[in-house]
Amino acid sequence: MSSSLNISLTNELRNFVNMRACDDDVYATPSEYIRDLIRQDMEDRRIVSHVMHGLDDVKNGCFSEQSILDIGMAT
């Protein structure tokens, strides 16, 4: 289900969004561009979370005998 969110932008930000929205036909609308930015941010946060959990494992002495390639192939 979709919902709406109204935001206020400065002229500079709005001009940038408009420019990106028509940039090489990647985004059809400003909304599409904004949604993609949000998805990218969500993915970035997911990656950071995984890295932080990995650092906690290292701090706690949790190691694996597998290489990163072995682990990547298993998923």
KAKAHU-V581981 format. One record per residue. N is the residue number from 0. SS is DSSP state (H for helix, E for strand, C for the rest). Layout:
# KAKAHU-V581981
N,SS
N,SS
This chain:
# KAKAHU-V581981
0,C
1,C
2,C
3,C
4,C
5,C
6,C
7,C
8,C
9,C
10,H
11,H
12,H
13,H
14,H
15,H
16,H
17,H
18,H
19,H
20,H
21,C
22,H
23,H
24,H
25,C
26,C
27,C
28,C
29,H
30,H
31,H
32,H
33,H
34,H
35,H
36,H
37,H
38,H
39,H
40,H
41,H
42,H
43,H
44,H
45,H
46,H
47,H
48,H
49,H
50,H
51,H
52,H
53,H
54,H
55,H
56,H
57,H
58,H
59,C
60,C
61,C
62,C
63,C
64,C
65,C
66,C
67,H
68,H
69,H
70,H
71,H
72,H
73,H
74,C
